Amino acid sequence: DVATAMREVGLTADDVRAAAANITDSNEPQFITLRHNDYGTEPVFSVTSTTAGLVAAESDVPQEINNGRDIAGKIQGEVAFGKGQVLKGGAFTQADGLEILYTGAKASQKGEFVGSVTVTQNSMYFQVGANCGQTVTHGIREITSKGLARAVENLSGFKSLADIDVRTAQGAQDAICLIDKAIQEVSGTRGRMGAFHKNNLQSNLNYLRSAHENVTKAESVIRDTDVAEEMTLYTRNQIMMEANVAMLAQANQAPSVLMRLLQ
């Protein structure tokens, strides 16, 4: 059985044949078509047959099969790179870090337009300055079981961490692969959050603290200067008041001295 043999060697391919109901002549030649279940140009396998023309052009000569295609497209009108069924936004573009997984029907060998995807920005905004527009954004990927460990190649057909089933040996092995991938994704998310906190929030907080300290020092200098000026004015006024009192005292003494002279 071709299908059993492929499973035993770990080949994720299907044996596609014509349905028995469509075969009218039992002596009519039947063609075997092998279809790989993985997407893209990287998955490659070879076939060998002892009968020429069955699955290979020559007998006992391996024939390499490599006719897969990578997904292609643009995100927000900018260049994106496809690998298998995953389309990733280009570096330093608006879609940098964005990955789109295509799970629709298989496209033709020549490639065809299969639709469009609308992505909504749900990043959190942080005000990092005193002026309008001084904001930064930070998005956090989905970290639920359905959002982790997607597009991990496995023989059990698990599409995400939510699908794992360890009741079989193969399922347990594939579950380990998905769990490892989920741990990597969570660790990566934590690392990006830490980098964002240190490079954006913490640096701005340090700047604001320094600015607050400088303003406080400047205010203290201004207040100290005002106190010194007020003390100078107070001392000046005090001296002038004492001088006026002394002059009035002398003026009041002058008539009494004159009266004593007249006596």
GROMACS elastic network, one bead per residue, 0.5 to 0.9 nm:
[ bonds ]
;  ai    aj funct       b0    kb
    1     4     6  0.54368   500
    1     5     6  0.62934   500
    1     6     6  0.88003   500
    2     5     6  0.51272   500
    2     6     6  0.62331   500
    2     7     6  0.87591   500
    2    15     6  0.69233   500
    3     6     6  0.52193   500
    3     7     6  0.63794   500
    3     8     6  0.87760   500
    3    13     6  0.81064   500
    3    14     6  0.67814   500
    3    15     6  0.58917   500
    4     7     6  0.51741   500
    4     8     6  0.62334   500
    4     9     6  0.88841   500
    5     8     6  0.51478   500
    5     9     6  0.65351   500
    5    10     6  0.87794   500
    5    11     6  0.86663   500
    6     9     6  0.54073   500
    6    10     6  0.62961   500
    6    11     6  0.50911   500
    6    12     6  0.72652   500
    6    13     6  0.70716   500
    6    14     6  0.83386   500
    6    15     6  0.88767   500
    7    10     6  0.50129   500
    7    11     6  0.56941   500
    7    12     6  0.69893   500
    7    13     6  0.82077   500
    7   155     6  0.87549   500
    8    11     6  0.75970   500
   10   155     6  0.78362   500
   11    14     6  0.89156   500
   11    36     6  0.80982   500
   11    37     6  0.89075   500
   11    45     6  0.79934   500
   11   155     6  0.87517   500
   12    35     6  0.86715   500
   12    36     6  0.60366   500
   12    37     6  0.55032   500
   12    38     6  0.70263   500
   12   154     6  0.86427   500
   12   155     6  0.68679   500
   13    34     6  0.64103   500
   13    35     6  0.52488   500
   13    37     6  0.51099   500
   13    38     6  0.78845   500
   14    33     6  0.81269   500
   14    34     6  0.56620   500
   14    35     6  0.50783   500
   14    36     6  0.62995   500
   14    37     6  0.69601   500
   15    32     6  0.68642   500
   15    33     6  0.59723   500
   15    35     6  0.66181   500
   16    31     6  0.88671   500
   16    32     6  0.64310   500
   16    33     6  0.50484   500
   16    34     6  0.60208   500
   16    35     6  0.69261   500
   17    20     6  0.86631   500
   17    30     6  0.77481   500
   17    31     6  0.67566   500
   17    32     6  0.57022   500
   17    33     6  0.63655   500
   17    34     6  0.87823   500
   18    21     6  0.83576   500
   18    22     6  0.67477   500
   18    23     6  0.73920   500
   18    30     6  0.76776   500
   18    31     6  0.79203   500
   18    32     6  0.85216   500
   19    22     6  0.54537   500
   19    23     6  0.70029   500
   20    23     6  0.53544   500
   20    24     6  0.84790   500
   21    24     6  0.76013   500
   23    26     6  0.68471   500
   23    28     6  0.79484   500
   23    30     6  0.88299   500
   24    27     6  0.89429   500
   24    28     6  0.80740   500
   25    28     6  0.52613   500
   25    29     6  0.88268   500
   26    29     6  0.81265   500
   27    30     6  0.87670   500
   31    54     6  0.72318   500
   31    55     6  0.82621   500
   32    54     6  0.71862   500
   32    55     6  0.67039   500
   33    55     6  0.77252   500
   34    55     6  0.84780   500
   36    39     6  0.77450   500
   36    43     6  0.78915   500
   36    44     6  0.84673   500
   36    45     6  0.84827   500
   36    68     6  0.84060   500
   38    42     6  0.89137   500
   38    43     6  0.64876   500
   38    68     6  0.84930   500
   38    84     6  0.76113   500
   38    85     6  0.86965   500
   38   153     6  0.78258   500
   39    42     6  0.79874   500
   39    43     6  0.71145   500
   39    68     6  0.63807   500
   39    69     6  0.69144   500
   39    70     6  0.68643   500
   39    71     6  0.84844   500
   39    83     6  0.82056   500
   39    85     6  0.58196   500
   40    43     6  0.65637   500
   40    67     6  0.84632   500
   40    71     6  0.72058   500
   40    82     6  0.85259   500
   40    83     6  0.61337   500
   40    85     6  0.66912   500
   41    44     6  0.75723   500
   41    66     6  0.66856   500
   41    67     6  0.68287   500
   41    69     6  0.51385   500
   41    70     6  0.59544   500
   41    83     6  0.78843   500
   41    84     6  0.68342   500
   42    66     6  0.78652   500
   42    68     6  0.76754   500
   42    69     6  0.87319   500
   42    70     6  0.87088   500
   42    83     6  0.84447   500
   42    84     6  0.76639   500
   43    65     6  0.89228   500
   43    66     6  0.71438   500
   43    68     6  0.74540   500
   43    84     6  0.88330   500
   44    64     6  0.70811   500
   44    65     6  0.58620   500
   44    66     6  0.51627   500
   44    67     6  0.83095   500
   44    68     6  0.83927   500
   45    63     6  0.84367   500
   45    64     6  0.58408   500
   45    65     6  0.54687   500
   45    66     6  0.71243   500
   46    62     6  0.58685   500
   46    63     6  0.51880   500
   46    65     6  0.55907   500
   46    66     6  0.86151   500
   47    55     6  0.68347   500
   47    56     6  0.67082   500
   47    61     6  0.82529   500
   47    62     6  0.53824   500
   47    63     6  0.53678   500
   47    64     6  0.66138   500
   47    65     6  0.76489   500
   48    51     6  0.87597   500
   48    55     6  0.69947   500
   48    56     6  0.61498   500
   48    58     6  0.83738   500
   48    59     6  0.70438   500
   48    60     6  0.56534   500
   48    61     6  0.58001   500
   48    63     6  0.64241   500
   49    52     6  0.66576   500
   49    53     6  0.82738   500
   49    54     6  0.67566   500
   49    55     6  0.62276   500
   49    56     6  0.61979   500
   49    57     6  0.88489   500
   49    58     6  0.77343   500
   49    59     6  0.54560   500
   49    60     6  0.55573   500
   49    61     6  0.73810   500
   49    62     6  0.78492   500
   50    54     6  0.84565   500
   50    56     6  0.89216   500
   50    58     6  0.82316   500
   50    60     6  0.52081   500
   50    61     6  0.84501   500
   51    54     6  0.58948   500
   51    55     6  0.81104   500
   51    56     6  0.80442   500
   51    57     6  0.88917   500
   51    58     6  0.74597   500
   51    59     6  0.51434   500
   51    60     6  0.77120   500
   52    55     6  0.74935   500
   52    56     6  0.61364   500
   52    57     6  0.55772   500
   52    60     6  0.79733   500
   52    61     6  0.89794   500
   53    56     6  0.53517   500
   53    58     6  0.64102   500
   53    59     6  0.76116   500
   54    57     6  0.74299   500
   54    58     6  0.87326   500
   54    59     6  0.86419   500
   55    58     6  0.87422   500
   55    63     6  0.84708   500
   56    59     6  0.68319   500
   56    60     6  0.84694   500
   56    61     6  0.74211   500
   56    62     6  0.72792   500
   56    63     6  0.59373   500
   57    61     6  0.80914   500
   57    63     6  0.76728   500
   58    61     6  0.57248   500
   58    62     6  0.82521   500
   58    63     6  0.84169   500
   59    62     6  0.83159   500
   65    68     6  0.87306   500
   66    69     6  0.89787   500
   67   109     6  0.80973   500
   68    84     6  0.83712   500
   68   109     6  0.78310   500
   69    72     6  0.88588   500
   69    83     6  0.86303   500
   69    84     6  0.70050   500
   69    85     6  0.88966   500
   69   109     6  0.73994   500
   69   110     6  0.86997   500
   69   111     6  0.79655   500
   70    81     6  0.89377   500
   70    82     6  0.55786   500
   70    83     6  0.52080   500
   70    85     6  0.64273   500
   70    86     6  0.81750   500
   70    87     6  0.87348   500
   71    81     6  0.81083   500
   71    83     6  0.63904   500
   71    84     6  0.59831   500
   71    85     6  0.54354   500
   71    86     6  0.67687   500
   71    87     6  0.64643   500
   71   102     6  0.79780   500
   71   111     6  0.84643   500
   72    80     6  0.74880   500
   72    81     6  0.67556   500
   72    82     6  0.53175   500
   72    83     6  0.84106   500
   72    85     6  0.88664   500
   72    86     6  0.89967   500
   72    87     6  0.69260   500
   72   111     6  0.86518   500
   73    77     6  0.89052   500
   73    78     6  0.89083   500
   73    79     6  0.75015   500
   73    80     6  0.62397   500
   73    81     6  0.75307   500
   73    82     6  0.75331   500
   73    87     6  0.73304   500
   73   113     6  0.88470   500
   74    77     6  0.53819   500
   74    78     6  0.53628   500
   74    79     6  0.51772   500
   74    80     6  0.50851   500
   74    81     6  0.81054   500
   74    87     6  0.84301   500
   74    89     6  0.79184   500
   75    78     6  0.53689   500
   75    79     6  0.66835   500
   75    80     6  0.61192   500
   75    87     6  0.86038   500
   75    88     6  0.83848   500
   75    89     6  0.64582   500
   75    90     6  0.86890   500
   75    94     6  0.84342   500
   75    95     6  0.63965   500
   75    98     6  0.87974   500
   75   117     6  0.84043   500
   76    79     6  0.85021   500
   76    94     6  0.74235   500
   76    95     6  0.70992   500
   76   118     6  0.89278   500
   76   119     6  0.88505   500
   77    80     6  0.88952   500
   78    89     6  0.79202   500
   78    90     6  0.76097   500
   78    93     6  0.71612   500
   78    94     6  0.79239   500
   78    95     6  0.78173   500
   79    89     6  0.69438   500
   79    90     6  0.59102   500
   79    93     6  0.82580   500
   79    95     6  0.89848   500
   80    87     6  0.64457   500
   80    88     6  0.55430   500
   80    90     6  0.50057   500
   80    91     6  0.87923   500
   80    95     6  0.81589   500
   80    96     6  0.89234   500
   81    86     6  0.83853   500
   81    87     6  0.56594   500
   81    88     6  0.52503   500
   81    89     6  0.64080   500
   81    90     6  0.65513   500
   82    85     6  0.69949   500
   82    86     6  0.57200   500
   82    88     6  0.61564   500
   82    89     6  0.88207   500
   83    86     6  0.54018   500
   83    87     6  0.64563   500
   83    88     6  0.79863   500
   84    87     6  0.80551   500
   84   102     6  0.89919   500
   85   100     6  0.82125   500
   85   101     6  0.58243   500
   85   102     6  0.52103   500
   85   103     6  0.73032   500
   85   151     6  0.84105   500
   86    99     6  0.64530   500
   86   100     6  0.55502   500
   86   102     6  0.62574   500
   86   151     6  0.80680   500
   87    98     6  0.82619   500
   87    99     6  0.55680   500
   87   100     6  0.50440   500
   87   101     6  0.64794   500
   87   102     6  0.77936   500
   88    95     6  0.79650   500
   88    96     6  0.77122   500
   88    97     6  0.69863   500
   88    98     6  0.57823   500
   88   100     6  0.64258   500
   88   101     6  0.88514   500
   89    92     6  0.88785   500
   89    93     6  0.71846   500
   89    94     6  0.79179   500
   89    97     6  0.60058   500
   89    98     6  0.53395   500
   89    99     6  0.64426   500
   89   100     6  0.85798   500
   90    93     6  0.58053   500
   90    94     6  0.82957   500
   90    95     6  0.65691   500
   90    96     6  0.53630   500
   90    97     6  0.76919   500
   90    98     6  0.85686   500
   91    94     6  0.85398   500
   91    95     6  0.78402   500
   91    96     6  0.50249   500
   91    97     6  0.74920   500
   92    95     6  0.80043   500
   92    96     6  0.58352   500
   93    96     6  0.51385   500
   93    97     6  0.89463   500
   94    97     6  0.88446   500
   94    98     6  0.88913   500
   95    98     6  0.53554   500
   95    99     6  0.84303   500
   96    99     6  0.86706   500
  100   117     6  0.84771   500
  101   150     6  0.85296   500
  101   151     6  0.75026   500
  102   105     6  0.88283   500
  103   106     6  0.84037   500
  104   107     6  0.85438   500
  104   114     6  0.82857   500
  105   114     6  0.86356   500
  106   109     6  0.89523   500
  107   110     6  0.80115   500
  107   111     6  0.58333   500
  107   112     6  0.60223   500
  107   113     6  0.81571   500
  107   114     6  0.74532   500
  108   111     6  0.51353   500
  108   112     6  0.63513   500
  109   112     6  0.83675   500
  113   116     6  0.86248   500
  121   139     6  0.82600   500
  122   138     6  0.89167   500
  122   139     6  0.68084   500
  122   140     6  0.87649   500
  123   137     6  0.57976   500
  123   138     6  0.52264   500
  123   140     6  0.71566   500
  124   136     6  0.82723   500
  124   137     6  0.54048   500
  124   138     6  0.54157   500
  124   139     6  0.61855   500
  124   140     6  0.85037   500
  125   135     6  0.64227   500
  125   136     6  0.57571   500
  125   138     6  0.68056   500
  126   134     6  0.85534   500
  126   135     6  0.53553   500
  126   136     6  0.53374   500
  126   137     6  0.62122   500
  126   138     6  0.81941   500
  126   201     6  0.83838   500
  127   130     6  0.78988   500
  127   131     6  0.89277   500
  127   132     6  0.88363   500
  127   133     6  0.81383   500
  127   134     6  0.61222   500
  127   136     6  0.67736   500
  128   131     6  0.88041   500
  128   134     6  0.58196   500
  128   135     6  0.54837   500
  128   136     6  0.70519   500
  128   200     6  0.80592   500
  128   201     6  0.72256   500
  128   204     6  0.63371   500
  128   205     6  0.82545   500
  129   132     6  0.78565   500
  129   133     6  0.82365   500
  129   134     6  0.50778   500
  129   135     6  0.70343   500
  129   204     6  0.79273   500
  129   208     6  0.86408   500
  130   134     6  0.71573   500
  131   134     6  0.58467   500
  132   135     6  0.80585   500
  133   136     6  0.88275   500
  136   200     6  0.79779   500
  138   193     6  0.81816   500
  138   196     6  0.75475   500
  139   193     6  0.89666   500
  140   143     6  0.83320   500
  140   189     6  0.70601   500
  140   192     6  0.88344   500
  140   193     6  0.79771   500
  141   147     6  0.81296   500
  141   189     6  0.72379   500
  142   145     6  0.87322   500
  142   146     6  0.83647   500
  142   147     6  0.53260   500
  142   148     6  0.73236   500
  143   146     6  0.78433   500
  143   147     6  0.55788   500
  143   148     6  0.58815   500
  143   182     6  0.86191   500
  143   185     6  0.83180   500
  143   186     6  0.70435   500
  143   189     6  0.87619   500
  144   147     6  0.51180   500
  144   148     6  0.63181   500
  144   161     6  0.85529   500
  144   162     6  0.84194   500
  145   148     6  0.54065   500
  145   149     6  0.81037   500
  145   160     6  0.69088   500
  145   161     6  0.50344   500
  145   163     6  0.85118   500
  145   182     6  0.85231   500
  146   149     6  0.80557   500
  146   150     6  0.79099   500
  146   159     6  0.83097   500
  146   160     6  0.54749   500
  146   161     6  0.59639   500
  146   162     6  0.51157   500
  146   163     6  0.79341   500
  147   150     6  0.67084   500
  147   160     6  0.67255   500
  147   161     6  0.75732   500
  147   162     6  0.83390   500
  148   160     6  0.59077   500
  148   161     6  0.57265   500
  148   162     6  0.81325   500
  148   178     6  0.82513   500
  148   179     6  0.86904   500
  148   181     6  0.77504   500
  148   182     6  0.52762   500
  148   183     6  0.87236   500
  148   185     6  0.71074   500
  148   186     6  0.82161   500
  149   152     6  0.61813   500
  149   159     6  0.76275   500
  149   160     6  0.50499   500
  149   161     6  0.55925   500
  149   162     6  0.89561   500
  149   177     6  0.86463   500
  149   178     6  0.53290   500
  149   179     6  0.71466   500
  149   180     6  0.82780   500
  149   181     6  0.53425   500
  149   183     6  0.86305   500
  149   184     6  0.89544   500
  149   185     6  0.75772   500
  150   153     6  0.89403   500
  150   158     6  0.84599   500
  150   159     6  0.56349   500
  150   161     6  0.74072   500
  150   178     6  0.80711   500
  150   181     6  0.85674   500
  150   182     6  0.85818   500
  151   154     6  0.89579   500
  151   158     6  0.86932   500
  151   159     6  0.62922   500
  151   160     6  0.73408   500
  152   158     6  0.79173   500
  152   159     6  0.71827   500
  152   160     6  0.77323   500
  152   177     6  0.78041   500
  152   178     6  0.66434   500
  152   181     6  0.78234   500
  153   156     6  0.89993   500
  153   157     6  0.81286   500
  153   158     6  0.83574   500
  153   159     6  0.87228   500
  153   174     6  0.85024   500
  153   177     6  0.87520   500
  153   178     6  0.88862   500
  154   157     6  0.60435   500
  154   158     6  0.67554   500
  154   159     6  0.87609   500
  154   171     6  0.88182   500
  154   173     6  0.88787   500
  154   174     6  0.57093   500
  154   175     6  0.87435   500
  154   177     6  0.80832   500
  154   178     6  0.85831   500
  155   158     6  0.79296   500
  155   170     6  0.74433   500
  155   171     6  0.80316   500
  155   174     6  0.71248   500
  156   164     6  0.85172   500
  156   165     6  0.86282   500
  156   170     6  0.69006   500
  156   171     6  0.58465   500
  156   174     6  0.67382   500
  156   175     6  0.88720   500
  157   163     6  0.84872   500
  157   174     6  0.89409   500
  158   161     6  0.74701   500
  158   162     6  0.82062   500
  158   163     6  0.52909   500
  158   164     6  0.60154   500
  158   165     6  0.83793   500
  158   171     6  0.86598   500
  158   174     6  0.78673   500
  158   175     6  0.81416   500
  158   178     6  0.83339   500
  159   162     6  0.79359   500
  159   163     6  0.63837   500
  159   164     6  0.84432   500
  160   163     6  0.56233   500
  160   164     6  0.73696   500
  160   178     6  0.72615   500
  160   182     6  0.89450   500
  161   164     6  0.57792   500
  161   175     6  0.77382   500
  161   178     6  0.61155   500
  161   179     6  0.68389   500
  161   182     6  0.72566   500
  162   165     6  0.89386   500
  163   175     6  0.87648   500
  164   171     6  0.70358   500
  164   172     6  0.79780   500
  164   174     6  0.77607   500
  164   175     6  0.54287   500
  164   178     6  0.79111   500
  164   179     6  0.89714   500
  165   168     6  0.74549   500
  165   171     6  0.55845   500
  165   172     6  0.67704   500
  165   174     6  0.87197   500
  165   175     6  0.69083   500
  166   169     6  0.69973   500
  166   170     6  0.78985   500
  166   173     6  0.79812   500
  166   174     6  0.84849   500
  166   175     6  0.67662   500
  167   170     6  0.86544   500
  167   171     6  0.66118   500
  167   172     6  0.69705   500
  168   171     6  0.50239   500
  168   172     6  0.61176   500
  168   173     6  0.86765   500
  169   172     6  0.51404   500
  169   173     6  0.63357   500
  169   174     6  0.87156   500
  170   173     6  0.51198   500
  170   174     6  0.61701   500
  170   175     6  0.84369   500
  171   174     6  0.51303   500
  171   175     6  0.59168   500
  171   176     6  0.86300   500
  172   176     6  0.63221   500
  172   177     6  0.88700   500
  173   176     6  0.52718   500
  173   177     6  0.66776   500
  173   178     6  0.89835   500
  174   177     6  0.51126   500
  174   178     6  0.63724   500
  174   179     6  0.86606   500
  175   178     6  0.50807   500
  175   179     6  0.60315   500
  175   180     6  0.85099   500
  176   179     6  0.50707   500
  176   180     6  0.60898   500
  176   181     6  0.85586   500
  177   180     6  0.52023   500
  177   181     6  0.62617   500
  177   182     6  0.86755   500
  178   181     6  0.50140   500
  178   182     6  0.60901   500
  178   183     6  0.86145   500
  179   183     6  0.61557   500
  179   184     6  0.86126   500
  180   183     6  0.51492   500
  180   184     6  0.63194   500
  180   185     6  0.87475   500
  181   184     6  0.50809   500
  181   185     6  0.62475   500
  181   186     6  0.87072   500
  182   185     6  0.50495   500
  182   186     6  0.61509   500
  182   187     6  0.84753   500
  183   186     6  0.51797   500
  183   187     6  0.60124   500
  183   188     6  0.84335   500
  184   187     6  0.50941   500
  184   188     6  0.60012   500
  184   189     6  0.85706   500
  185   188     6  0.50087   500
  185   189     6  0.61522   500
  185   190     6  0.86267   500
  186   189     6  0.50495   500
  186   190     6  0.62016   500
  186   191     6  0.85610   500
  187   190     6  0.50849   500
  187   191     6  0.60973   500
  187   192     6  0.86522   500
  188   192     6  0.61865   500
  188   193     6  0.85724   500
  189   192     6  0.51675   500
  189   193     6  0.61593   500
  189   194     6  0.85680   500
  190   193     6  0.50602   500
  190   194     6  0.60985   500
  190   195     6  0.85774   500
  191   194     6  0.50584   500
  191   195     6  0.61212   500
  191   196     6  0.85402   500
  192   195     6  0.50333   500
  192   196     6  0.60366   500
  192   197     6  0.84964   500
  193   196     6  0.50775   500
  193   197     6  0.60980   500
  193   198     6  0.86139   500
  194   197     6  0.50602   500
  194   198     6  0.61395   500
  194   199     6  0.84487   500
  195   198     6  0.51546   500
  195   199     6  0.57802   500
  195   200     6  0.79882   500
  196   199     6  0.53071   500
  196   200     6  0.54889   500
  196   201     6  0.69453   500
  196   202     6  0.85876   500
  197   200     6  0.55893   500
  197   202     6  0.57531   500
  197   203     6  0.82617   500
  198   201     6  0.60764   500
  198   203     6  0.63322   500
  199   202     6  0.63778   500
  199   203     6  0.57545   500
  199   204     6  0.82708   500
  200   203     6  0.54576   500
  200   204     6  0.60389   500
  200   205     6  0.84828   500
  201   204     6  0.52250   500
  201   205     6  0.60067   500
  201   206     6  0.86260   500
  202   206     6  0.61390   500
  202   207     6  0.85680   500
  203   206     6  0.51275   500
  203   207     6  0.62319   500
  203   208     6  0.86793   500
  204   208     6  0.61014   500
  204   209     6  0.85144   500
  205   208     6  0.50890   500
  205   209     6  0.61159   500
  205   210     6  0.85903   500
  206   209     6  0.50702   500
  206   210     6  0.61872   500
  206   211     6  0.85768   500
  207   210     6  0.51094   500
  207   211     6  0.61067   500
  207   212     6  0.85374   500
  208   212     6  0.59689   500
  208   213     6  0.84740   500
  209   212     6  0.50477   500
  209   213     6  0.61495   500
  209   214     6  0.86192   500
  210   213     6  0.50830   500
  210   214     6  0.61952   500
  210   215     6  0.86450   500
  211   214     6  0.50698   500
  211   215     6  0.61563   500
  211   216     6  0.85572   500
  212   215     6  0.51155   500
  212   216     6  0.61140   500
  212   217     6  0.86061   500
  213   216     6  0.50619   500
  213   217     6  0.61812   500
  213   218     6  0.85941   500
  214   217     6  0.50864   500
  214   218     6  0.61252   500
  214   219     6  0.85487   500
  215   218     6  0.50074   500
  215   219     6  0.60451   500
  215   220     6  0.84933   500
  216   219     6  0.50625   500
  216   220     6  0.61128   500
  216   221     6  0.86304   500
  217   220     6  0.50057   500
  217   221     6  0.61985   500
  217   222     6  0.86441   500
  218   221     6  0.50660   500
  218   222     6  0.62220   500
  218   223     6  0.85842   500
  219   222     6  0.50536   500
  219   223     6  0.60589   500
  219   224     6  0.84768   500
  220   223     6  0.50485   500
  220   224     6  0.59575   500
  220   225     6  0.84202   500
  221   224     6  0.51149   500
  221   225     6  0.60629   500
  221   226     6  0.86171   500
  222   225     6  0.51156   500
  222   226     6  0.62488   500
  222   227     6  0.87436   500
  223   226     6  0.51103   500
  223   227     6  0.62764   500
  223   228     6  0.87588   500
  224   227     6  0.51391   500
  224   228     6  0.63150   500
  224   229     6  0.86813   500
  225   228     6  0.52429   500
  225   229     6  0.62715   500
  225   230     6  0.86801   500
  226   229     6  0.50756   500
  226   230     6  0.61181   500
  226   231     6  0.85773   500
  227   230     6  0.50779   500
  227   231     6  0.61047   500
  227   232     6  0.85840   500
  228   231     6  0.50910   500
  228   232     6  0.62153   500
  228   233     6  0.86982   500
  229   232     6  0.50832   500
  229   233     6  0.62715   500
  229   234     6  0.85866   500
  230   233     6  0.50484   500
  230   234     6  0.60176   500
  230   235     6  0.85450   500
  231   235     6  0.60884   500
  231   236     6  0.84997   500
  232   235     6  0.52034   500
  232   236     6  0.61418   500
  232   237     6  0.86073   500
  233   236     6  0.50414   500
  233   237     6  0.60893   500
  233   238     6  0.84549   500
  234   237     6  0.51648   500
  234   238     6  0.60093   500
  234   239     6  0.86134   500
  235   239     6  0.61800   500
  235   240     6  0.86051   500
  236   239     6  0.52324   500
  236   240     6  0.62381   500
  236   241     6  0.86077   500
  237   240     6  0.50333   500
  237   241     6  0.60201   500
  237   242     6  0.85699   500
  238   241     6  0.51043   500
  238   242     6  0.62006   500
  238   243     6  0.85677   500
  239   242     6  0.51712   500
  239   243     6  0.61147   500
  239   244     6  0.86132   500
  240   243     6  0.50212   500
  240   244     6  0.61529   500
  240   245     6  0.86323   500
  241   244     6  0.50889   500
  241   245     6  0.62212   500
  241   246     6  0.86462   500
  242   245     6  0.50599   500
  242   246     6  0.61874   500
  242   247     6  0.86436   500
  243   246     6  0.50942   500
  243   247     6  0.62014   500
  243   248     6  0.86472   500
  244   247     6  0.50813   500
  244   248     6  0.61535   500
  244   249     6  0.85385   500
  245   248     6  0.51282   500
  245   249     6  0.61234   500
  245   250     6  0.86708   500
  246   249     6  0.50584   500
  246   250     6  0.62703   500
  246   251     6  0.86104   500
  247   250     6  0.51417   500
  247   251     6  0.61240   500
  247   252     6  0.86367   500
  248   252     6  0.61213   500
  248   253     6  0.86069   500
  249   252     6  0.51796   500
  249   253     6  0.63261   500
  249   254     6  0.89465   500
  250   253     6  0.50718   500
  250   254     6  0.64344   500
  251   254     6  0.53974   500
  251   255     6  0.77415   500
  252   255     6  0.64965   500
  252   256     6  0.75810   500
  253   256     6  0.55256   500
  253   257     6  0.64571   500
  253   258     6  0.89353   500
  254   257     6  0.52931   500
  254   258     6  0.63748   500
  254   259     6  0.88871   500
  255   258     6  0.50526   500
  255   259     6  0.62450   500
  255   260     6  0.87363   500
  256   259     6  0.51500   500
  256   260     6  0.63683   500
  256   261     6  0.87958   500
  257   260     6  0.52085   500
  257   261     6  0.64126   500
  257   262     6  0.88938   500
  258   261     6  0.51195   500
  258   262     6  0.63966   500
  258   263     6  0.88291   500
  259   262     6  0.51169   500
  259   263     6  0.63322   500
  260   263     6  0.51696   500
